[in-house]
């Protein structure tokens, strides 16, 4: 399973926001990484540089590598609707992201591991493909034998509600109600810059 294995805080500092969640190290160093730290002179960045940075931010936020992200963009550009918005909707519809949004895992990385280790079911069938695209009406749950894992119990104790997903605490089953609208996606991503980059 291909995934980014490098330092998370360094990436968060590069983009100037904690894209991987709460990070004590980031809070101590909120300036970009590099030899000269906050004193480095940083000139005005070109339009292409800003577009590339936005694409990289989206990739790291959702834990998607280059080729997979490019394929998502091709799917979005051939779909009805605003390409940038559809791209983010496709990212949000991934199984690993929905497991994270439901509060079953504390981060997208942890959610991806739970999926790949066969702890998650979709419509009562085990699915171990983190990029699996969910559709409205799909039911997401934890396998019966995995429900007492400390990581899952801890995450569920601190979960927060999501507008386009519902979680039944009694049955511990979540439902993917609808594809989220752009206003419901909290990520600070300027998707239009990504569209402009790929449109060159």
Buried (B, 14 or more C-beta within 10 A) or exposed (E): EEEEEEEBBBBBBBBBBBBBEEBEEBEEBEEBBEEEEEEEEEEEEEEEEBBBBBBBBBBBBBBBEEEBBBEBBEBBBEEEEBBBBBBBBBBBBBBBBBBBBBBBBBBBBBBBBBBBEEBBBBEEEEBBEBBBEBEEEBBBBBBEEBEEBEBBEEBBEEBEEBBBBEBEEEEBBBBBBEBBEEEBBEBEBBBBBBBBBBEE
